[in-house]
Amino acid sequence: MSLAAVVREVKGIDLAASYRGRYGSPDEAIKLLGKGGVPLALSKAAKRLHWGRLPAARCQSGALGFLMTPIGPAGVMRFRDAWMGRVDDGVGMFPSDLIIKAWGYE
């Protein structure tokens, strides 16, 4: 949802409209995303933005991607030379080599 909020502010497109208000816990969110989970949701969001798959290191700020965490895939967004995403105590920054798949523009 945090990535979708950034895209909504910048592009005026709410990529999470179909999910908003439909879950009340992380487990419910995972169930709502379905079998494809975060990776499929990000792929669909990128398609809606007319973005393609790119190597993570070539992505521009604002690109979307995901990395693996101990509890599963997590969405991240490119910001300058790193990727950012929500972590328990705020925002974490991650290097491109941790990104499994990324979608962006050139």
N, CA, C and O atoms as a GROMACS GRO file, in nm:
protein
  424
    1MET      N    1   0.082  -0.120   0.000
    1MET     CA    2   0.000   0.000   0.000
    1MET      C    3   0.086   0.126   0.000
    1MET      O    4   0.050   0.227  -0.059
    2SER      N    5   0.202   0.119   0.066
    2SER     CA    6   0.287   0.238   0.071
    2SER      C    7   0.342   0.270  -0.067
    2SER      O    8   0.355   0.388  -0.103
    3LEU      N    9   0.376   0.168  -0.145
    3LEU     CA   10   0.424   0.193  -0.281
    3LEU      C   11   0.313   0.251  -0.368
    3LEU      O   12   0.336   0.343  -0.446
    4ALA      N   13   0.194   0.198  -0.353
    4ALA     CA   14   0.080   0.249  -0.429
    4ALA      C   15   0.049   0.394  -0.392
    4ALA      O   16   0.008   0.472  -0.478
    5ALA      N   17   0.068   0.429  -0.267
    5ALA     CA   18   0.044   0.568  -0.224
    5ALA      C   19   0.141   0.663  -0.293
    5ALA      O   20   0.103   0.774  -0.332
    6VAL      N   21   0.266   0.621  -0.308
    6VAL     CA   22   0.364   0.706  -0.377
    6VAL      C   23   0.324   0.723  -0.523
    6VAL      O   24   0.325   0.835  -0.575
    7VAL      N   25   0.290   0.613  -0.590
    7VAL     CA   26   0.249   0.620  -0.731
    7VAL      C   27   0.125   0.707  -0.746
    7VAL      O   28   0.115   0.784  -0.841
    8ARG      N   29   0.032   0.695  -0.654
    8ARG     CA   30  -0.090   0.777  -0.660
    8ARG      C   31  -0.056   0.925  -0.650
    8ARG      O   32  -0.114   1.006  -0.723
    9GLU      N   33   0.036   0.960  -0.562
    9GLU     CA   34   0.074   1.101  -0.548
    9GLU      C   35   0.146   1.154  -0.672
    9GLU      O   36   0.122   1.267  -0.714
   10VAL      N   37   0.233   1.073  -0.730
   10VAL     CA   38   0.314   1.118  -0.843
   10VAL      C   39   0.240   1.108  -0.975
   10VAL      O   40   0.244   1.201  -1.056
   11LYS      N   41   0.171   0.996  -0.998
   11LYS     CA   42   0.109   0.970  -1.128
   11LYS      C   43  -0.042   0.991  -1.129
   11LYS      O   44  -0.103   1.000  -1.236
   12GLY      N   45  -0.104   0.998  -1.010
   12GLY     CA   46  -0.249   1.014  -1.006
   12GLY      C   47  -0.324   0.886  -1.035
   12GLY      O   48  -0.444   0.889  -1.065
   13ILE      N   49  -0.256   0.772  -1.027
   13ILE     CA   50  -0.317   0.641  -1.053
   13ILE      C   51  -0.312   0.560  -0.924
   13ILE      O   52  -0.204   0.542  -0.866
   14ASP      N   53  -0.426   0.511  -0.879
   14ASP     CA   54  -0.430   0.431  -0.756
   14ASP      C   55  -0.420   0.284  -0.792
   14ASP      O   56  -0.520   0.221  -0.825
   15LEU      N   57  -0.300   0.231  -0.785
   15LEU     CA   58  -0.276   0.092  -0.820
   15LEU      C   59  -0.333  -0.006  -0.717
   15LEU      O   60  -0.343  -0.125  -0.744
   16ALA      N   61  -0.370   0.043  -0.601
   16ALA     CA   62  -0.420  -0.044  -0.495
   16ALA      C   63  -0.569  -0.024  -0.467
   16ALA      O   64  -0.618  -0.070  -0.364
   17ALA      N   65  -0.639   0.041  -0.556
   17ALA     CA   66  -0.781   0.070  -0.532
   17ALA      C   67  -0.861  -0.058  -0.507
   17ALA      O   68  -0.952  -0.058  -0.423
   18SER      N   69  -0.830  -0.165  -0.578
   18SER     CA   70  -0.906  -0.289  -0.561
   18SER      C   71  -0.876  -0.361  -0.430
   18SER      O   72  -0.948  -0.453  -0.392
   19TYR      N   73  -0.770  -0.321  -0.360
   19TYR     CA   74  -0.733  -0.383  -0.233
   19TYR      C   75  -0.770  -0.297  -0.112
   19TYR      O   76  -0.793  -0.348  -0.002
   20ARG      N   77  -0.776  -0.167  -0.133
   20ARG     CA   78  -0.795  -0.071  -0.025
   20ARG      C   79  -0.924  -0.098   0.054
   20ARG      O   80  -1.032  -0.111  -0.003
   21GLY      N   81  -0.910  -0.108   0.187
   21GLY     CA   82  -1.026  -0.127   0.275
   21GLY      C   83  -1.081  -0.268   0.278
   21GLY      O   84  -1.186  -0.292   0.338
   22ARG      N   85  -1.012  -0.362   0.215
   22ARG     CA   86  -1.065  -0.498   0.207
   22ARG      C   87  -0.992  -0.597   0.298
   22ARG      O   88  -1.020  -0.717   0.293
   23TYR      N   89  -0.900  -0.548   0.381
   23TYR     CA   90  -0.830  -0.637   0.473
   23TYR      C   91  -0.799  -0.561   0.601
   23TYR      O   92  -0.791  -0.438   0.603
   24GLY      N   93  -0.782  -0.637   0.710
   24GLY     CA   94  -0.756  -0.574   0.838
   24GLY      C   95  -0.631  -0.624   0.908
   24GLY      O   96  -0.600  -0.580   1.019
   25SER      N   97  -0.559  -0.716   0.843
   25SER     CA   98  -0.438  -0.771   0.904
   25SER      C   99  -0.344  -0.815   0.791
   25SER      O  100  -0.387  -0.831   0.677
   26PRO      N  101  -0.216  -0.835   0.823
   26PRO     CA  102  -0.124  -0.886   0.721
   26PRO      C  103  -0.170  -1.020   0.661
   26PRO      O  104  -0.157  -1.042   0.540
   27ASP      N  105  -0.222  -1.108   0.744
   27ASP     CA  106  -0.269  -1.238   0.693
   27ASP      C  107  -0.386  -1.220   0.596
   27ASP      O  108  -0.392  -1.288   0.494
   28GLU      N  109  -0.477  -1.128   0.627
   28GLU     CA  110  -0.588  -1.101   0.536
   28GLU      C  111  -0.540  -1.038   0.406
   28GLU      O  112  -0.594  -1.067   0.299
   29ALA      N  113  -0.438  -0.954   0.414
   29ALA     CA  114  -0.381  -0.893   0.294
   29ALA      C  115  -0.320  -1.000   0.204
   29ALA      O  116  -0.339  -0.997   0.082
   30ILE      N  117  -0.246  -1.093   0.263
   30ILE     CA  118  -0.186  -1.201   0.186
   30ILE      C  119  -0.293  -1.286   0.119
   30ILE      O  120  -0.280  -1.324   0.003
   31LYS      N  121  -0.398  -1.315   0.192
   31LYS     CA  122  -0.509  -1.393   0.136
   31LYS      C  123  -0.575  -1.318   0.021
   31LYS      O  124  -0.608  -1.378  -0.081
   32LEU      N  125  -0.594  -1.189   0.036
   32LEU     CA  126  -0.656  -1.107  -0.068
   32LEU      C  127  -0.571  -1.104  -0.195
   32LEU      O  128  -0.625  -1.106  -0.306
   33LEU      N  129  -0.440  -1.098  -0.180
   33LEU     CA  130  -0.351  -1.097  -0.296
   33LEU      C  131  -0.359  -1.228  -0.375
   33LEU      O  132  -0.336  -1.230  -0.496
   34GLY      N  133  -0.391  -1.337  -0.307
   34GLY     CA  134  -0.407  -1.464  -0.375
   34GLY      C  135  -0.275  -1.536  -0.401
   34GLY      O  136  -0.171  -1.500  -0.346
   35LYS      N  137  -0.282  -1.638  -0.486
   35LYS     CA  138  -0.169  -1.726  -0.510
   35LYS      C  139  -0.045  -1.654  -0.562
   35LYS      O  140   0.066  -1.689  -0.523
   36GLY      N  141  -0.060  -1.555  -0.646
   36GLY     CA  142   0.054  -1.484  -0.702
   36GLY      C  143   0.119  -1.386  -0.607
   36GLY      O  144   0.233  -1.345  -0.628
   37GLY      N  145   0.046  -1.349  -0.502
   37GLY     CA  146   0.098  -1.261  -0.398
   37GLY      C  147   0.154  -1.128  -0.446
   37GLY      O  148   0.110  -1.073  -0.547
   38VAL      N  149   0.251  -1.079  -0.373
   38VAL     CA  150   0.314  -0.949  -0.401
   38VAL      C  151   0.375  -0.945  -0.541
   38VAL      O  152   0.355  -0.847  -0.612
   39PRO      N  153   0.450  -1.049  -0.584
   39PRO     CA  154   0.508  -1.041  -0.718
   39PRO      C  155   0.405  -1.022  -0.829
   39PRO      O  156   0.426  -0.941  -0.919
   40LEU      N  157   0.295  -1.095  -0.824
   40LEU     CA  158   0.192  -1.081  -0.928
   40LEU      C  159   0.125  -0.945  -0.919
   40LEU      O  160   0.097  -0.884  -1.022
   41ALA      N  161   0.098  -0.897  -0.799
   41ALA     CA  162   0.037  -0.764  -0.782
   41ALA      C  163   0.128  -0.656  -0.841
   41ALA      O  164   0.079  -0.563  -0.906
   42LEU      N  165   0.259  -0.666  -0.818
   42LEU     CA  166   0.352  -0.568  -0.874
   42LEU      C  167   0.360  -0.578  -1.026
   42LEU      O  168   0.369  -0.477  -1.095
   43SER      N  169   0.357  -0.700  -1.077
   43SER     CA  170   0.359  -0.720  -1.222
   43SER      C  171   0.237  -0.656  -1.288
   43SER      O  172   0.248  -0.590  -1.391
   44LYS      N  173   0.120  -0.675  -1.227
   44LYS     CA  174  -0.003  -0.614  -1.279
   44LYS      C  175   0.003  -0.461  -1.270
   44LYS      O  176  -0.041  -0.392  -1.361
   45ALA      N  177   0.058  -0.410  -1.160
   45ALA     CA  178   0.071  -0.264  -1.145
   45ALA      C  179   0.163  -0.208  -1.252
   45ALA      O  180   0.133  -0.104  -1.312
   46ALA      N  181   0.274  -0.275  -1.278
   46ALA     CA  182   0.368  -0.230  -1.380
   46ALA      C  183   0.303  -0.232  -1.518
   46ALA      O  184   0.324  -0.141  -1.598
   47LYS      N  185   0.226  -0.334  -1.545
   47LYS     CA  186   0.158  -0.343  -1.675
   47LYS      C  187   0.061  -0.225  -1.691
   47LYS      O  188   0.052  -0.166  -1.798
   48ARG      N  189  -0.008  -0.193  -1.585
   48ARG     CA  190  -0.102  -0.080  -1.588
   48ARG      C  191  -0.030   0.053  -1.615
   48ARG      O  192  -0.087   0.144  -1.676
   49LEU      N  193   0.095   0.062  -1.570
   49LEU     CA  194   0.176   0.182  -1.592
   49LEU      C  195   0.251   0.178  -1.726
   49LEU      O  196   0.321   0.272  -1.762
   50HIS      N  197   0.236   0.066  -1.798
   50HIS     CA  198   0.305   0.045  -1.926
   50HIS      C  199   0.456   0.036  -1.906
   50HIS      O  200   0.534   0.083  -1.989
   51TRP      N  201   0.497  -0.025  -1.795
   51TRP     CA  202   0.637  -0.046  -1.764
   51TRP      C  203   0.673  -0.190  -1.795
   51TRP      O  204   0.588  -0.279  -1.788
   52GLY      N  205   0.799  -0.214  -1.830
   52GLY     CA  206   0.846  -0.348  -1.858
   52GLY      C  207   0.947  -0.395  -1.756
   52GLY      O  208   0.992  -0.319  -1.670
   53ARG      N  209   0.982  -0.523  -1.765
   53ARG     CA  210   1.084  -0.580  -1.678
   53ARG      C  211   1.219  -0.522  -1.715
   53ARG      O  212   1.251  -0.507  -1.833
   54LEU      N  213   1.296  -0.488  -1.616
   54LEU     CA  214   1.431  -0.435  -1.633
   54LEU      C  215   1.522  -0.494  -1.528
   54LEU      O  216   1.476  -0.534  -1.421
   55PRO      N  217   1.653  -0.500  -1.557
   55PRO     CA  218   1.746  -0.537  -1.450
   55PRO      C  219   1.737  -0.430  -1.340
   55PRO      O  220   1.731  -0.311  -1.369
   56ALA      N  221   1.737  -0.474  -1.218
   56ALA     CA  222   1.718  -0.381  -1.105
   56ALA      C  223   1.818  -0.266  -1.107
   56ALA      O  224   1.782  -0.153  -1.075
   57ALA      N  225   1.941  -0.293  -1.144
   57ALA     CA  226   2.044  -0.189  -1.143
   57ALA      C  227   2.021  -0.081  -1.250
   57ALA      O  228   2.076   0.029  -1.240
   58ARG      N  229   1.942  -0.111  -1.353
   58ARG     CA  230   1.914  -0.014  -1.460
   58ARG      C  231   1.789   0.070  -1.435
   58ARG      O  232   1.762   0.164  -1.510
   59CYS      N  233   1.713   0.037  -1.333
   59CYS     CA  234   1.588   0.107  -1.307
   59CYS      C  235   1.611   0.251  -1.260
   59CYS      O  236   1.711   0.282  -1.195
   60GLN      N  237   1.515   0.336  -1.294
   60GLN     CA  238   1.515   0.475  -1.252
   60GLN      C  239   1.436   0.488  -1.121
   60GLN      O  240   1.365   0.395  -1.082
   61SER      N  241   1.449   0.601  -1.054
   61SER     CA  242   1.368   0.627  -0.934
   61SER      C  243   1.221   0.611  -0.967
   61SER      O  244   1.173   0.656  -1.072
   62GLY      N  245   1.149   0.545  -0.876
   62GLY     CA  246   1.006   0.522  -0.894
   62GLY      C  247   0.973   0.384  -0.944
   62GLY      O  248   0.858   0.341  -0.934
   63ALA      N  249   1.071   0.311  -0.998
   63ALA     CA  250   1.047   0.175  -1.046
   63ALA      C  251   1.002   0.085  -0.931
   63ALA      O  252   1.030   0.114  -0.814
   64LEU      N  253   0.934  -0.022  -0.964
   64LEU     CA  254   0.884  -0.118  -0.865
   64LEU      C  255   0.960  -0.248  -0.872
   64LEU      O  256   1.004  -0.289  -0.980
   65GLY      N  257   0.977  -0.313  -0.759
   65GLY     CA  258   1.043  -0.442  -0.755
   65GLY      C  259   1.008  -0.515  -0.628
   65GLY      O  260   0.933  -0.465  -0.544
   66PHE      N  261   1.062  -0.635  -0.615
   66PHE     CA  262   1.043  -0.707  -0.489
   66PHE      C  263   1.169  -0.782  -0.452
   66PHE      O  264   1.251  -0.818  -0.537
   67LEU      N  265   1.182  -0.804  -0.323
   67LEU     CA  266   1.291  -0.884  -0.268
   67LEU      C  267   1.230  -0.985  -0.173
   67LEU      O  268   1.115  -0.974  -0.133
   68MET      N  269   1.310  -1.084  -0.136
   68MET     CA  270   1.261  -1.187  -0.044
   68MET      C  271   1.301  -1.152   0.098
   68MET      O  272   1.413  -1.108   0.124
   69THR      N  273   1.208  -1.170   0.189
   69THR     CA  274   1.231  -1.151   0.332
   69THR      C  275   1.206  -1.285   0.401
   69THR      O  276   1.158  -1.379   0.337
   70PRO      N  277   1.236  -1.296   0.529
   70PRO     CA  278   1.209  -1.422   0.599
   70PRO      C  279   1.062  -1.463   0.597
   70PRO      O  280   1.031  -1.581   0.613
   71ILE      N  281   0.971  -1.368   0.579
   71ILE     CA  282   0.829  -1.404   0.578
   71ILE      C  283   0.768  -1.402   0.438
   71ILE      O  284   0.647  -1.419   0.423
   72GLY      N  285   0.850  -1.380   0.336
   72GLY     CA  286   0.799  -1.383   0.199
   72GLY      C  287   0.841  -1.260   0.120
   72GLY      O  288   0.920  -1.179   0.169
   73PRO      N  289   0.788  -1.246  -0.004
   73PRO     CA  290   0.827  -1.134  -0.089
   73PRO      C  291   0.772  -1.001  -0.037
   73PRO      O  292   0.662  -0.994   0.017
   74ALA      N  293   0.852  -0.896  -0.054
   74ALA     CA  294   0.810  -0.762  -0.014
   74ALA      C  295   0.835  -0.665  -0.128
   74ALA      O  296   0.940  -0.670  -0.193
   75GLY      N  297   0.739  -0.577  -0.152
   75GLY     CA  298   0.752  -0.477  -0.257
   75GLY      C  299   0.845  -0.364  -0.215
   75GLY      O  300   0.848  -0.323  -0.100
   76VAL      N  301   0.922  -0.316  -0.312
   76VAL     CA  302   1.014  -0.206  -0.290
   76VAL      C  303   1.007  -0.110  -0.409
   76VAL      O  304   0.957  -0.145  -0.515
   77MET      N  305   1.058   0.010  -0.389
   77MET     CA  306   1.059   0.112  -0.494
   77MET      C  307   1.200   0.168  -0.506
   77MET      O  308   1.269   0.190  -0.407
   78ARG      N  309   1.240   0.191  -0.629
   78ARG     CA  310   1.373   0.248  -0.654
   78ARG      C  311   1.373   0.394  -0.610
   78ARG      O  312   1.280   0.469  -0.640
   79PHE      N  313   1.479   0.433  -0.539
   79PHE     CA  314   1.500   0.572  -0.499
   79PHE      C  315   1.647   0.602  -0.515
   79PHE      O  316   1.730   0.554  -0.438
   80ARG      N  317   1.679   0.682  -0.614
   80ARG     CA  318   1.818   0.714  -0.648
   80ARG      C  319   1.896   0.587  -0.674
   80ARG      O  320   1.862   0.514  -0.767
   81ASP      N  321   2.000   0.558  -0.595
   81ASP     CA  322   2.085   0.442  -0.621
   81ASP      C  323   2.049   0.319  -0.538
   81ASP      O  324   2.125   0.222  -0.536
   82ALA      N  325   1.936   0.320  -0.471
   82ALA     CA  326   1.897   0.208  -0.386
   82ALA      C  327   1.748   0.180  -0.402
   82ALA      O  328   1.677   0.250  -0.475
   83TRP      N  329   1.702   0.081  -0.334
   83TRP     CA  330   1.560   0.044  -0.331
   83TRP      C  331   1.512   0.066  -0.189
   83TRP      O  332   1.584   0.040  -0.094
   84MET      N  333   1.390   0.115  -0.174
   84MET     CA  334   1.336   0.140  -0.040
   84MET      C  335   1.207   0.063  -0.021
   84MET      O  336   1.133   0.037  -0.116
   85GLY      N  337   1.182   0.028   0.103
   85GLY     CA  338   1.060  -0.042   0.138
   85GLY      C  339   1.034  -0.032   0.287
   85GLY      O  340   1.124  -0.002   0.365
   86ARG      N  341   0.911  -0.056   0.322
   86ARG     CA  342   0.874  -0.050   0.464
   86ARG      C  343   0.936  -0.166   0.540
   86ARG      O  344   0.940  -0.279   0.492
   87VAL      N  345   0.984  -0.135   0.658
   87VAL     CA  346   1.032  -0.236   0.753
   87VAL      C  347   0.964  -0.208   0.886
   87VAL      O  348   0.897  -0.106   0.902
   88ASP      N  349   0.980  -0.297   0.981
   88ASP     CA  350   0.909  -0.284   1.109
   88ASP      C  351   0.924  -0.148   1.174
   88ASP      O  352   0.829  -0.095   1.232
   89ASP      N  353   1.043  -0.090   1.166
   89ASP     CA  354   1.065   0.036   1.237
   89ASP      C  355   1.080   0.157   1.144
   89ASP      O  356   1.142   0.256   1.182
   90GLY      N  357   1.025   0.149   1.022
   90GLY     CA  358   1.030   0.263   0.931
   90GLY      C  359   1.052   0.222   0.787
   90GLY      O  360   0.973   0.147   0.730
   91VAL      N  361   1.161   0.274   0.728
   91VAL     CA  362   1.192   0.247   0.588
   91VAL      C  363   1.332   0.188   0.580
   91VAL      O  364   1.425   0.236   0.645
   92GLY      N  365   1.346   0.084   0.501
   92GLY     CA  366   1.477   0.024   0.479
   92GLY      C  367   1.526   0.053   0.339
   92GLY      O  368   1.445   0.070   0.247
   93MET      N  369   1.657   0.060   0.322
   93MET     CA  370   1.719   0.081   0.192
   93MET      C  371   1.794  -0.048   0.155
   93MET      O  372   1.862  -0.108   0.238
   94PHE      N  373   1.780  -0.088   0.028
   94PHE     CA  374   1.836  -0.216  -0.015
   94PHE      C  375   1.913  -0.200  -0.146
   94PHE      O  376   1.874  -0.118  -0.230
   95PRO      N  377   2.021  -0.276  -0.166
   95PRO     CA  378   2.097  -0.268  -0.290
   95PRO      C  379   2.026  -0.346  -0.402
   95PRO      O  380   1.945  -0.435  -0.376
   96SER      N  381   2.058  -0.312  -0.524
   96SER     CA  382   1.996  -0.376  -0.641
   96SER      C  383   2.017  -0.526  -0.646
   96SER      O  384   1.932  -0.597  -0.699
   97ASP      N  385   2.127  -0.575  -0.593
   97ASP     CA  386   2.153  -0.719  -0.603
   97ASP      C  387   2.057  -0.803  -0.518
   97ASP      O  388   2.055  -0.926  -0.532
   98LEU      N  389   1.979  -0.741  -0.430
   98LEU     CA  390   1.878  -0.815  -0.353
   98LEU      C  391   1.742  -0.822  -0.423
   98LEU      O  392   1.654  -0.895  -0.379
   99ILE      N  393   1.726  -0.746  -0.530
   99ILE     CA  394   1.596  -0.738  -0.598
   99ILE      C  395   1.580  -0.858  -0.691
   99ILE      O  396   1.664  -0.884  -0.776
  100ILE      N  397   1.470  -0.930  -0.672
  100ILE     CA  398   1.442  -1.051  -0.751
  100ILE      C  399   1.392  -1.013  -0.890
  100ILE      O  400   1.443  -1.064  -0.989
  101LYS      N  401   1.294  -0.927  -0.898
  101LYS     CA  402   1.239  -0.879  -1.025
  101LYS      C  403   1.209  -0.730  -1.009
  101LYS      O  404   1.176  -0.682  -0.900
  102ALA      N  405   1.221  -0.660  -1.119
  102ALA     CA  406   1.194  -0.515  -1.118
  102ALA      C  407   1.124  -0.475  -1.248
  102ALA      O  408   1.145  -0.534  -1.354
  103TRP      N  409   1.041  -0.372  -1.235
  103TRP     CA  410   0.968  -0.317  -1.349
  103TRP      C  411   0.986  -0.166  -1.348
  103TRP      O  412   0.976  -0.102  -1.243
  104GLY      N  413   1.012  -0.110  -1.464
  104GLY     CA  414   1.031   0.034  -1.469
  104GLY      C  415   1.025   0.087  -1.611
  104GLY      O  416   0.971   0.022  -1.700
  105TYR      N  417   1.080   0.202  -1.630
  105TYR     CA  418   1.080   0.276  -1.756
  105TYR      C  419   1.222   0.316  -1.786
  105TYR      O  420   1.306   0.323  -1.696
  106GLU      N  421   1.250   0.344  -1.912
  106GLU     CA  422   1.384   0.390  -1.948
  106GLU      C  423   1.378   0.529  -2.006
  106GLU      O  424   1.481   0.585  -2.043
   0.00000   0.00000   0.00000
